[in-house]
Amino acid sequence: VPAAWQRPYLNIFKHFRVEEWKRSAKEGDVAALTVTGTLAPRGGGHRPRAGSADTSWFRQDAKLKGTIYRIRGSVPASNYLQLPRTGTQSLGLAGRYLYLLFRPMPRKHFLVHLDVTTQENQVVRISFSTLFKEFKSTATWLQFPFLCGAAEGSRCDGPARRDLVGAAPADARWTCLVLDLPAILSLYLSRRYSHLKSVKLCSNLLVKNLCTSDLVFDPGVTFSEGRRADLACRGVAPMPREMAFPVPKGQKWHDLYDYIRFPSEGSKLPYDSIQKICPGPAAVSEDPQPVTLTKAVRDRLSLIHQITSPKAVSALWRR
């Protein structure tokens, strides 16, 4: 259960004062961009020239208010933003859900590493990237391909789109990615989640914020709509204002942005990748629900479960 200072949610960038770089670290081409209707690197800078690679994100992101962190570079391992500052430290965040508000940079790849600690004090790395072509796993590392935006009108429950593997499209949208960390550990490794240890955001990304919470936030509803619909009874709450993307009057959130919850409940898609499946969040459940996996993934996870089961471990010690 999260400590009182982490409830009902924790704005990670704000709490750890990322912009001061005292409790966080950066390497390579990482810039804080201040958004006030125009977009420029903090401390100076210029608008991108017409026709440059930066023009598209300049047009789309100038509507956001506050600070955006731009992480870019051809080598993800050399261009990143990291929380906490060193590998020996821990964020110690126990919220069930991790919210990442980001946008992949057009025609580029990106990579994200999350280190989580189990109740058995084992550190497991969860990674997702457009660079990954297939799901891979070990007892301490899960690697998920991230598939950027399905085409408009595609069926929510259709088969996984292999043609979406690769760099982000030119029209990649701002995305609210919700990761159910206990469910991921339980479903893929049969481990019990304790807390989030660290986050490493590698190029090429634009990042608005990070947040942890035990609540499922629905960015598509306002606070007044939430009260009228009594969403709290279904375990859903409106997105906190400081974490919300702007929605112009007369428009709908889901027409402007992407919402991805992983693992997603009730879908027939194989969970060997992270991708947009349905437009909005479902009510939260007490326990992780079973998911449908491809045979190759089932075989691999079965082997991991055999290796990491208490019986297998005790047998190794008896040898």
DOSE-126370 format. One record per residue: residue number from 1; x, y, z negated of N, C-alpha, C in turn. Coordinates in steps of 0.05 Angstrom, whole numbers, plus 32768, in hexadecimal, padded with zeros to 4 digits. Example, Ala and Ser with C-alpha at 12.3 -4.5 7.8 and 13.67 -1.06 7.14 Angstrom:
BEGIN
PT    nr     nx     ny     nz    cax    cay    caz     cx     cy     cz
PT     1   8108   7F8E   7F64   80F6   7FA6   7F64   8108   7FBE   7F64
PT     2   8101   7FD3   7F72   8111   7FEB   7F71   8102   8001   7F63
//
This chain:
BEGIN
PT    nr     nx     ny     nz    cax    cay    caz     cx     cy     cz
PT     1   8011   7FE8   8000   8000   8000   8000   8012   8019   8000
PT     2   800D   802C   8012   801E   8044   8013   801C   8054   7FF9
PT     3   8032   8060   7FF2   8032   8072   7FDA   8020   808A   7FDF
PT     4   8019   8098   7FCA   8006   80AE   7FCC   8010   80C3   7FE0
PT     5   802A   80C8   7FE1   8034   80DD   7FF3   8033   80D5   8010
PT     6   802C   80BC   8015   8029   80B3   8031   800C   80B1   803A
PT     7   7FF9   80B7   8028   7FDD   80B5   802E   7FD0   80D0   8032
PT     8   7FBB   80D4   8042   7FB0   80BF   8054   7FC1   80BA   806C
PT     9   7FD4   80CC   8072   7FE7   80C7   8088   8000   80D7   8082
PT    10   8016   80D0   8090   802F   80DF   808D   8039   80E8   80A8
PT    11   803B   8102   80AB   8047   810E   80C3   8065   810C   80C0
PT    12   8071   80F8   80CE   808D   80F1   80CA   80A0   8108   80D2
PT    13   809C   8115   80E9   80AD   812A   80F1   80AD   8141   80DD
PT    14   8095   8147   80D3   8092   815E   80C0   809E   8157   80A5
PT    15   8098   813F   809B   80A2   8137   8081   80C0   8136   807F
PT    16   80CC   812B   8094   80E9   8127   8094   80F8   813F   80A1
PT    17   80E9   8154   80A9   80F4   816C   80B4   8109   8166   80CA
PT    18   80FF   8159   80DF   8110   814F   80F4   8120   8166   8100
PT    19   8114   817E   8103   8121   8194   8111   813B   819D   8103
PT    20   813E   8196   80E9   8156   819E   80DA   816D   818B   80DE
PT    21   8167   8173   80E8   817C   815E   80EE   818D   8157   80D5
PT    22   8181   8159   80BD   818F   8151   80A5   8187   8135   809C
PT    23   816E   812E   80A1   8164   8113   809A   815E   8103   80B3
PT    24   8165   810E   80CA   8162   8100   80E4   817C   8104   80F4
PT    25   817F   80F6   810A   8197   80F8   811A   818F   80F9   8138
PT    26   81A0   8106   8147   819C   8107   8164   81B6   8102   8172
PT    27   81B4   80F7   818A   81CC   80F1   819A   81C6   80F7   81B7
PT    28   81D8   8104   81C5   81D4   8109   81E1   81C2   8120   81E7
PT    29   81B2   811E   81FC   81A1   8134   8205   8186   8133   81F7
PT    30   8185   813F   81DF   816D   8141   81CF   8168   815E   81C9
PT    31   8150   8168   81D0   814A   8185   81CC   812E   8188   81C0
PT    32   812C   819C   81AD   8112   81A3   81A2   8107   81BA   81B3
PT    33   80EF   81B5   81BF   80E3   81C9   81D1   80CB   81D6   81C2
PT    34   80CC   81F0   81C0   80B6   81FE   81B3   80A1   8206   81C8
PT    35   8088   81FE   81C2   8072   8202   81D5   8060   8218   81CB
PT    36   805D   822D   81DB   804C   8244   81D4   803D   824D   81ED
PT    37   8035   823A   81FD   8029   8241   8217   803D   823F   822D
PT    38   8057   8243   8226   806D   823D   8238   807F   822A   822A
PT    39   8092   821E   8238   80A2   8209   822C   80C0   820F   8230
PT    40   80CF   8210   821B   80EC   8215   821E   80FB   8209   8206
PT    41   8114   8201   820A   8123   81F7   81F3   8125   820B   81DD
PT    42   8123   8201   81C4   8125   8213   81AD   8140   8221   81AD
PT    43   8140   823B   81A8   8159   824A   81A8   8160   8254   81C4
PT    44   814E   8253   81D6   8154   825D   81F1   814D   8249   8206
PT    45   8153   824F   821F   814E   823D   8235   813E   824B   824B
PT    46   8136   823C   825F   8128   8248   8276   8113   8235   8280
PT    47   8101   823F   828E   80ED   822F   829C   80FA   821F   82B2
PT    48   80F1   8206   82B7   80FD   81F6   82CC   80F7   8203   82E7
PT    49   810A   8201   82F9   8105   820D   8314   80F2   81FC   8323
PT    50   80E3   8208   8336   80CF   81FA   8346   80DC   81E3   8355
PT    51   80CF   81CC   8354   80D9   81B5   8363   80EC   81A4   8353
PT    52   80F4   81AD   833B   8107   819D   832B   80F8   8186   831E
PT    53   8107   8173   8313   80FB   815B   8306   80EC   8163   82ED
PT    54   80F2   817A   82E1   80E5   8182   82C8   80CA   8191   82CD
PT    55   80C3   8197   82E6   80AC   81A7   82EB   8092   819A   82E2
PT    56   808F   8180   82E6   8076   8173   82E0   8071   8173   82C2
PT    57   8085   816C   82B1   8080   816C   8295   807D   8188   828A
PT    58   8089   819C   8298   8085   81B7   828F   8068   81BF   8292
PT    59   805B   81B8   82A8   803F   81C0   82AD   802D   81B2   8299
PT    60   8032   8198   8294   801F   8188   8283   8023   818F   8266
PT    61   803B   8195   825D   8041   8197   8241   803F   81B3   8236
PT    62   803D   81C7   8247   803C   81E3   823E   8022   81E9   822E
PT    63   800E   81D7   8231   7FF5   81DB   8223   7FF7   81D2   8206
PT    64   800B   81C3   81FF   800E   81B9   81E3   801A   81D0   81D2
PT    65   8012   81D0   81B9   801C   81E4   81A6   8030   81D7   8193
PT    66   8045   81E6   818B   8058   81DB   8178   8072   81D3   8185
PT    67   807D   81BE   817A   8098   81B5   8184   8096   819A   8191
PT    68   80A3   8197   81A8   80A5   817D   81B6   80C3   8176   81B6
PT    69   80C9   815D   81B1   80E5   8154   81B3   80E9   8146   81CD
PT    70   80FC   8151   81DD   8102   8145   81F7   811C   8135   81F4
PT    71   811A   811B   81FB   8131   8109   81FA   8135   80FE   8216
PT    72   814C   8105   8222   8150   80FC   823E   816D   80F5   8242
PT    73   8172   80E5   8257   818D   80DB   825E   818B   80C0   826B
PT    74   819F   80BA   827A   819E   80A1   828A   81A4   8088   8279
PT    75   81B1   808C   8261   81B8   8075   8250   81A9   8078   8235
PT    76   8194   8068   8231   8184   806B   8218   8195   8069   81FE
PT    77   81A9   8057   81FE   81B9   8053   81E6   81CA   806C   81DF
PT    78   81CC   807E   81F2   81DD   8096   81EE   81CC   80B0   81EB
PT    79   81B1   80AD   81ED   81A0   80C5   81EB   8188   80BD   81DA
PT    80   8187   80C6   81C1   8172   80BD   81AF   816E   80D0   8198
PT    81   8156   80CD   818C   814F   80DA   8172   814A   80C3   815E
PT    82   8156   80C5   8147   8155   80AF   8134   814C   80B9   8118
PT    83   813B   80A9   810C   8132   80AE   80F0   8134   8094   80E1
PT    84   8140   8093   80C9   814E   80A8   80BC   816A   80AC   80C9
PT    85   817B   80BC   80BC   8194   80C4   80C9   81A7   80AD   80CD
PT    86   81A9   809B   80B9   81BC   8085   80BB   81AD   806A   80B8
PT    87   81BA   8055   80C1   81AF   803A   80C0   81AD   802F   80A4
PT    88   81BB   803A   8091   81BA   8030   8076   81A3   803C   8066
PT    89   8195   8050   8072   817E   805C   8065   8165   804F   806F
PT    90   814E   8055   8061   8134   804A   8069   811F   805F   8066
PT    91   810C   8060   8079   80F6   8072   8078   80E3   806A   8061
PT    92   80E0   8050   805D   80CF   8046   8047   80B2   804C   804B
PT    93   80A8   804D   8063   808C   8054   8069   807B   803B   806B
PT    94   8066   8039   805A   8057   8020   8058   803D   8020   8067
PT    95   8036   8036   8075   801D   8037   8083   801A   8021   8098
PT    96   8002   8016   809B   7FFE   8000   80AE   8003   8008   80CB
PT    97   7FFA   8020   80D2   7FFC   8028   80EE   8011   803D   80F2
PT    98   8020   803B   8108   8033   804F   8110   8027   805C   8129
PT    99   8024   8077   8128   801A   8086   813F   8031   8095   814C
PT   100   8035   8090   8166   8049   809E   8175   803C   80AF   818B
PT   101   803F   80C9   818A   8034   80DB   819E   804A   80E3   81B1
PT   102   8048   80D9   81C9   805F   80DC   81DC   8056   80DC   81F9
PT   103   8068   80E3   820A   8064   80E1   8227   807E   80D7   8234
PT   104   807D   80C1   8243   8094   80B9   8252   809B   80CE   8267
PT   105   80B4   80D3   826B   80BC   80E7   8280   80B9   80DA   829B
PT   106   80AD   80E9   82AE   80A7   80DE   82C9   80BE   80D0   82D6
PT   107   80B9   80B9   82E2   80CC   80AA   82F2   80E5   80A2   82E2
PT   108   80E2   80A0   82C8   80F9   8099   82B6   80F1   8081   82A5
PT   109   8105   8074   829A   8101   805F   8287   8104   806A   826A
PT   110   80F8   805C   8257   80FC   8064   823B   80FE   804B   8229
PT   111   8107   804F   8211   810C   8039   81FE   8106   8043   81E1
PT   112   80F8   8033   81D1   80F3   8039   81B5   80F9   8021   81A4
PT   113   8108   8026   818F   810E   8011   817B   8101   8018   8160
PT   114   80F3   8004   8154   80E8   8007   8139   80F3   7FF1   8128
PT   115   8100   7FF8   8112   810A   7FE3   80FF   80F6   7FE2   80E8
PT   116   80EB   7FCB   80E3   80D8   7FC8   80CD   80E3   7FB3   80BA
PT   117   80DB   7FB5   80A1   80E4   7FA2   808C   80CC   7F91   8083
PT   118   80D1   7F77   8081   80BC   7F65   8079   80BC   7F63   805A
PT   119   80A7   7F56   804F   80A6   7F52   8032   80BB   7F3F   8029
PT   120   80C7   7F30   803C   80DD   7F1E   8035   80F8   7F2D   8037
PT   121   80F7   7F47   803B   810E   7F59   803D   811F   7F53   8056
PT   122   8111   7F4A   806B   811E   7F45   8085   8119   7F5D   8097
PT   123   812D   7F67   80A4   812A   7F7D   80B7   8124   7F72   80D3
PT   124   810E   7F7B   80DF   8107   7F72   80FA   8105   7F8B   810C
PT   125   8111   7F88   8123   8110   7F9E   8136   80FA   7F99   814B
PT   126   80E9   7FAE   814E   80D4   7FAE   8162   80DB   7FC2   8177
PT   127   80DF   7FB9   8190   80E7   7FCC   81A5   80D3   7FCA   81BC
PT   128   80CE   7FE1   81C9   80BE   7FE1   81E1   80CA   7FF5   81F5
PT   129   80C9   7FEE   820E   80D6   7FFD   8223   80CC   7FF7   823E
PT   130   80CD   800B   8250   80C7   8006   826C   80DE   7FF7   827A
PT   131   80F5   7FF4   826C   810B   7FE5   8277   8107   7FC7   8275
PT   132   80F7   7FBF   8261   80F3   7FA2   825D   80DF   7F97   8272
PT   133   80E7   7F81   827E   80D6   7F75   8293   80C5   7F5F   8287
PT   134   80CC   7F54   8270   80BC   7F3F   8264   80BF   7F3F   8245
PT   135   80AC   7F33   8238   80AD   7F31   821B   80C3   7F1E   8212
PT   136   80D3   7F27   81FF   80E8   7F16   81F3   80E7   7F18   81D5
PT   137   80EF   7F02   81C7   80ED   7F03   81AB   8102   7EF0   819E
PT   138   810B   7EF8   8186   811A   7EE7   8175   810E   7EEA   8159
PT   139   811A   7EDE   8145   810F   7EE0   812A   8111   7EFC   811F
PT   140   8122   7F0D   812B   8127   7F28   8120   8123   7F3E   8135
PT   141   8119   7F37   814D   8117   7F4C   8161   8101   7F45   8175
PT   142   80EE   7F57   8178   80D8   7F55   818B   80DC   7F6A   81A1
PT   143   80DB   7F63   81BA   80DF   7F76   81D0   80C6   7F74   81E2
PT   144   80B8   7F8B   81E4   809F   7F8C   81F4   80A3   7F9F   820C
PT   145   809C   7F96   8224   809B   7FA8   823B   8085   7FBD   8236
PT   146   808A   7FD6   823D   8075   7FEA   823C   806C   7FF1   8258
PT   147   8053   7FED   825E   8048   7FF1   8278   803A   800C   8279
PT   148   8043   801E   8289   8038   8039   8289   801F   803A   829B
PT   149   800A   8047   8290   7FF1   804D   829C   7FE6   803D   82B3
PT   150   7FD1   802E   82AE   7FC3   8020   82C4   7FB5   8034   82D6
PT   151   7FB1   802B   82EE   7FA3   803D   8302   7F87   8043   82F9
PT   152   7F7D   805A   8300   7F61   8062   82F9   7F4E   804D   8304
PT   153   7F3A   8045   82F4   7F26   8033   82FD   7F2D   8015   82FA
PT   154   7F46   8010   82F0   7F4D   7FF4   82EC   7F3D   7FE8   82D5
PT   155   7F38   7FCE   82D6   7F28   7FC1   82C1   7F38   7FBF   82A7
PT   156   7F2A   7FC5   8291   7F37   7FC4   8277   7F40   7FA8   8271
PT   157   7F31   7F93   8279   7F37   7F78   8271   7F44   7F68   8288
PT   158   7F50   7F76   829B   7F5C   7F68   82B1   7F77   7F5C   82A9
PT   159   7F83   7F4C   82BA   7F9D   7F40   82B4   7FB3   7F55   82B2
PT   160   7FC9   7F4E   82A5   7FE0   7F60   82A2   7FEA   7F68   82BE
PT   161   7FEF   7F82   82C1   7FF8   7F8D   82DB   8016   7F8C   82DD
PT   162   8021   7F79   82EB   803F   7F77   82ED   804A   7F8F   82FD
PT   163   803A   7F9B   830F   8044   7FB1   831F   8048   7FCA   830E
PT   164   803F   7FCA   82F5   8042   7FE1   82E4   805D   7FE0   82D5
PT   165   806B   7FCA   82D7   8085   7FC8   82CA   8098   7FDA   82D8
PT   166   80A7   7FEA   82C9   80BA   7FFC   82D5   80B8   8018   82CA
PT   167   80C6   802B   82D7   80C7   8047   82CE   80AB   8053   82CD
PT   168   80A8   8068   82BC   808F   8075   82B9   8087   8083   82D3
PT   169   806D   8083   82DA   8064   8091   82F2   8066   80AF   82F0
PT   170   8064   80BC   8306   8066   80DA   8307   8050   80E7   82F6
PT   171   8039   80DA   82F4   8022   80E6   82E6   801E   80D9   82CA
PT   172   8034   80CF   82BE   8032   80C4   82A3   8026   80D8   8290
PT   173   8013   80D0   827F   8005   80E2   826E   800F   80E1   8251
PT   174   8008   80F6   8242   800D   80F5   8225   7FFD   80DE   821A
PT   175   800A   80CF   8207   7FFE   80B7   81FD   7FFF   80B6   81DE
PT   176   7FE9   80AC   81D3   7FE8   80A6   81B6   7FEB   8088   81B4
PT   177   8003   807F   81AC   8008   8062   81A8   8005   805B   818B
PT   178   7FF4   8048   8185   7FEF   803F   816A   7FF8   8022   8167
PT   179   800D   801E   8156   8018   8004   8152   800F   7FF9   8136
PT   180   8002   7FE3   8136   7FFA   7FD5   811E   8011   7FC4   8115
PT   181   8023   7FCF   8104   803C   7FC1   80FD   8038   7FA7   80EE
PT   182   8026   7FA5   80DA   8021   7F8C   80CD   8017   7F76   80E0
PT   183   8005   7F7E   80F3   7FFA   7F6B   8106   8010   7F61   8118
PT   184   8022   7F72   8121   8037   7F69   8133   8049   7F54   8126
PT   185   8051   7F5A   810D   8062   7F47   80FE   8053   7F2D   80F9
PT   186   803A   7F2F   80F2   802B   7F17   80EB   8026   7F05   8104
PT   187   801E   7F12   811A   8016   7F03   8131   802E   7EF7   8140
PT   188   8044   7F05   8140   805A   7EFC   8151   8070   7EED   8141
PT   189   8072   7EF3   8127   8088   7EE7   8117   807E   7EDA   80FD
PT   190   8064   7EDC   80F8   8059   7ED1   80DF   8067   7EDD   80C6
PT   191   806D   7EF7   80C8   807A   7F05   80B2   8067   7F19   80A6
PT   192   806B   7F20   808D   805B   7F34   807F   8069   7F4F   807E
PT   193   805B   7F63   8086   8066   7F7E   8089   806A   7F8B   806E
PT   194   8080   7F99   806B   8085   7FA9   8053   8085   7FC7   8059
PT   195   8098   7FD0   806A   8099   7FED   8070   80A9   7FF2   808A
PT   196   80A6   800A   8094   80B6   8013   80AB   80D0   801E   80A1
PT   197   80E6   8012   80AC   8101   801A   80A3   810C   8031   80B4
PT   198   810A   802F   80CE   8116   8044   80DF   8109   8045   80FB
PT   199   810D   805C   8108   8102   8060   8123   8118   806C   8134
PT   200   811B   8061   814C   812F   806C   815F   8121   8070   817A
PT   201   811F   8089   8182   8111   8091   819B   8127   8097   81AF
PT   202   8128   8087   81C4   813D   808A   81D8   8132   8096   81F2
PT   203   8144   80A1   8202   813C   80AD   821B   812D   8098   822D
PT   204   8119   80A2   823D   8112   80BE   8243   80F6   80C4   8239
PT   205   80F4   80D5   8225   80DA   80D9   8218   80D6   80F6   8211
PT   206   80BC   80FE   8210   80B4   8117   8203   80A3   810E   81EB
PT   207   80AA   8116   81D3   809D   810D   81BB   8091   8124   81AC
PT   208   8078   8122   81A5   806A   8137   8196   806B   8131   8178
PT   209   8067   8118   8170   8067   8113   8154   8066   80F5   814E
PT   210   806B   80EE   8135   8069   80D3   812A   8058   80D4   8111
PT   211   8049   80C0   810C   8037   80C0   80F4   8033   80A3   80EB
PT   212   8031   809F   80D1   8029   8085   80C6   8010   8088   80B5
PT   213   7FFF   8074   80B5   7FE6   8075   80A6   7FDA   8059   80A4
PT   214   7FC8   8055   8090   7FB8   803D   808F   7F9E   8040   809D
PT   215   7F99   8058   80A8   7F80   805E   80B6   7F83   805B   80D4
PT   216   7F6D   8054   80E1   7F6C   8055   80FE   7F60   8070   8107
PT   217   7F70   8080   8114   7F68   809A   811D   7F5D   8099   813A
PT   218   7F46   80A5   813E   7F3B   80A7   8159   7F3F   80C3   8163
PT   219   7F51   80C8   8176   7F57   80E3   817F   7F40   80EE   8190
PT   220   7F2D   80DD   8199   7F18   80E6   81AB   7F00   80F2   819D
PT   221   7F00   80F3   8182   7EE9   80FF   8174   7EF2   8115   8162
PT   222   7EE1   8129   815E   7EE6   813F   814C   7EDD   8137   8130
PT   223   7EE4   8148   811D   7EDD   8142   8101   7EBE   8143   80FE
PT   224   7EB1   8156   810B   7E94   8157   8109   7E87   813F   8116
PT   225   7E91   8136   812D   7E87   811E   813A   7E8B   8105   8128
PT   226   7EA3   8104   811B   7EA8   80EE   8109   7E95   80EC   80F2
PT   227   7E8E   8103   80E7   7E7B   8103   80D1   7E5F   80FA   80DA
PT   228   7E57   8104   80F1   7E3C   80FD   80FB   7E3B   80DF   8102
PT   229   7E50   80D4   810D   7E50   80B7   8114   7E58   80A5   80FD
PT   230   7E5F   80B2   80E6   7E67   80A2   80CF   7E7D   808E   80D5
PT   231   7E92   8098   80E2   7EA8   8087   80EB   7EB7   807A   80D4
PT   232   7EB7   8087   80BD   7EC5   807C   80A6   7EBB   8060   809E
PT   233   7EA2   805B   80A3   7E96   8040   809C   7EA2   802B   80AE
PT   234   7EAC   8033   80C6   7EB8   8020   80D8   7ED7   8020   80D7
PT   235   7EE2   802E   80C3   7EFF   802E   80C0   7F0D   8040   80D4
PT   236   7EFF   8054   80DF   7F0B   8066   80F3   7F08   8083   80E9
PT   237   7F1C   8093   80EF   7F1C   80AF   80E7   7F25   80C1   80FE
PT   238   7F1C   80DA   80FF   7F26   80EC   8114   7F44   80F1   8111
PT   239   7F52   80F7   8126   7F6E   80FC   8125   7F73   8116   8116
PT   240   7F87   8116   8103   7F8D   812F   80F4   7F95   8145   8108
PT   241   7F8D   815D   8101   7F91   8174   8114   7FAF   8178   811B
PT   242   7FC1   8174   8108   7FDD   8179   810E   7FE9   8163   8120
PT   243   7FDA   814D   8124   7FE3   8137   8135   7FD4   8136   8150
PT   244   7FC1   8148   8153   7FAE   8146   816A   7FB9   8154   8183
PT   245   7FB3   8149   819A   7FB8   8156   81B4   7FA1   8169   81BA
PT   246   7FA7   8180   81C7   7F92   8193   81CD   7F7F   8189   81E2
PT   247   7F65   818F   81DE   7F50   8188   81F2   7F41   81A1   81F9
PT   248   7F43   81AB   8212   7F34   81C3   821A   7F16   81BE   8218
PT   249   7F08   81D4   8213   7EEB   81D2   8210   7EDE   81C6   8229
PT   250   7ECB   81B4   8224   7EBE   81A7   823A   7ECB   818E   8245
PT   251   7EE3   8187   823B   7EF2   8170   8244   7EF3   815B   822E
PT   252   7EFA   8142   8235   7EFB   812C   8222   7F18   8123   821F
PT   253   7F1F   811B   8206   7F3A   8113   8200   7F44   80FC   8212
PT   254   7F33   80E8   8215   7F3C   80D0   8224   7F3E   80D5   8242
PT   255   7F34   80EC   824C   7F38   80F3   8268   7F53   8100   826C
PT   256   7F60   8109   8257   7F79   8118   8258   7F91   8108   824F
PT   257   7F8C   80F6   823C   7FA3   80E8   8230   7F9D   80CA   822F
PT   258   7FB2   80BA   8228   7FB0   809D   8225   7FB1   8096   8208
PT   259   7FA1   8082   8201   7FA0   8077   81E6   7FA7   8059   81E8
PT   260   7FBC   8050   81DA   7FC4   8034   81DB   7FC7   802A   81BE
PT   261   7FB8   8015   81B8   7FBA   8008   819E   7FC6   7FEC   81A2
PT   262   7FDB   7FE6   8193   7FE8   7FCC   8197   7FED   7FBF   817C
PT   263   7FE6   7FA6   8178   7FD6   7F95   818A   7FB9   7FA0   818B
PT   264   7FAC   7F9D   81A2   7F91   7FA6   81A5   7F7E   7F8F   81A1
PT   265   7F69   7F94   8191   7F56   7F7E   818A   7F41   7F7B   81A0
PT   266   7F3A   7F62   81A5   7F23   7F5C   81B7   7F2A   7F5C   81D5
PT   267   7F43   7F5F   81DC   7F4A   7F5F   81F8   7F52   7F43   8202
PT   268   7F4E   7F3E   821C   7F56   7F24   8227   7F72   7F26   8233
PT   269   7F7F   7F3D   8232   7F9A   7F40   823D   7FAE   7F30   822D
PT   270   7FC2   7F25   823A   7FD8   7F18   822B   7FE8   7F2E   821D
PT   271   7FF0   7F29   8204   7FFF   7F3D   81F5   801D   7F39   81F7
PT   272   8026   7F38   8210   8043   7F37   8214   804D   7F52   821F
PT   273   803D   7F67   821C   8045   7F82   8224   8033   7F96   8215
PT   274   803C   7FAF   8215   802D   7FC5   8209   8023   7FD6   8220
PT   275   8008   7FD9   8222   7FFD   7FE9   8238   7FE1   7FF2   8230
PT   276   7FD7   8005   823F   7FBC   8010   823A   7FA8   7FFA   8241
PT   277   7F95   7FF5   822F   7F81   7FE0   8234   7F65   7FEC   8233
PT   278   7F5E   7FF9   821D   7F44   8004   821A   7F46   8022   8212
PT   279   7F32   8032   8217   7F35   804F   8214   7F35   8059   81F7
PT   280   7F2B   804A   81E4   7F2A   8054   81C9   7F2F   803F   81B4
PT   281   7F31   8048   819A   7F37   8035   8185   7F1F   8026   817C
PT   282   7F23   800E   8171   7F0E   7FFE   8165   7F10   8000   8147
PT   283   7EFB   7FF7   813A   7EFB   7FF9   811D   7F11   7FE7   8112
PT   284   7F1D   7FEF   80FB   7F33   7FE0   80F0   7F28   7FC8   80E1
PT   285   7F37   7FB2   80E2   7F2F   7F9A   80D4   7F43   7F95   80BD
PT   286   7F3B   7F85   80AA   7F4C   7F80   8093   7F64   7F70   809A
PT   287   7F60   7F5C   80AC   7F76   7F4A   80B3   7F7C   7F4B   80D1
PT   288   7F95   7F47   80D9   7F9C   7F46   80F5   7F8C   7F30   8103
PT   289   7F82   7F36   811B   7F72   7F23   812B   7F84   7F13   813E
PT   290   7F7D   7EFB   8145   7F8D   7EEB   8157   7F8D   7EF8   8173
PT   291   7FA4   7EF4   8181   7FA7   7F00   819C   7FAB   7EE9   81B0
PT   292   7FA7   7EEF   81C9   7FAB   7EDC   81DF   7FC7   7EE1   81EB
PT   293   7FD7   7ECC   81EC   7FF2   7ECE   81F6   7FF6   7EBC   820E
PT   294   8008   7EC4   821F   800F   7EB2   8236   801D   7E99   822B
PT   295   801E   7E83   823A   802A   7E6A   8230   8047   7E6E   822A
PT   296   8056   7E7D   823A   8072   7E81   8235   8077   7E8F   821B
PT   297   8066   7EA3   8215   8068   7EB2   81FB   8061   7E9F   81E4
PT   298   804C   7E8F   81E7   8044   7E7D   81D2   805A   7E69   81CC
PT   299   8067   7E5E   81E0   807C   7E4B   81DC   8094   7E57   81CD
PT   300   809B   7E70   81D5   80B1   7E7E   81C8   80AB   7E84   81AB
PT   301   8093   7E8E   81A5   808C   7E94   818A   8089   7E7B   8179
PT   302   8080   7E65   8185   807F   7E4C   8176   809A   7E43   816D
PT   303   80AE   7E46   817E   80CA   7E3F   8177   80D4   7E51   8160
PT   304   80CE   7E6B   8162   80D7   7E7D   814C   80CA   7E76   8132
PT   305   80AF   7E6F   8132   80A1   7E68   811A   80AE   7E4F   810E
PT   306   80B6   7E3B   811E   80C2   7E23   8114   80DD   7E29   8107
PT   307   80ED   7E3B   8114   8107   7E41   8109   8106   7E51   80EF
PT   308   80F2   7E63   80ED   80F1   7E75   80D6   80DD   7E6C   80C1
PT   309   80D1   7E54   80C4   80BE   7E4B   80B0   80CE   7E43   8096
PT   310   80C1   7E45   807F   80CE   7E3D   8066   80DA   7E21   8066
PT   311   80CB   7E0E   8073   80D5   7DF2   8073   80EF   7DF0   8083
PT   312   80EF   7DFF   809A   8107   7DFE   80AB   811F   7E0A   809D
PT   313   811A   7E20   808F   8130   7E2E   8081   813B   7E1D   806B
PT   314   8129   7E10   805B   8132   7DFF   8045   8141   7DE7   8050
PT   315   8139   7DDC   8067   8147   7DC6   8073   8163   7DCD   807A
PT   316   8167   7DE6   8085   8181   7DEF   808C   8194   7DF1   8073
PT   317   8189   7DFA   805D   8199   7DFC   8044   81A1   7DE1   8039
PT   318   8190   7DCC   803E   8196   7DB1   8034   81AC   7DA4   8043
PT   319   81B2   7DAE   805C   81C7   7DA1   806C   81E3   7DA5   8060
//
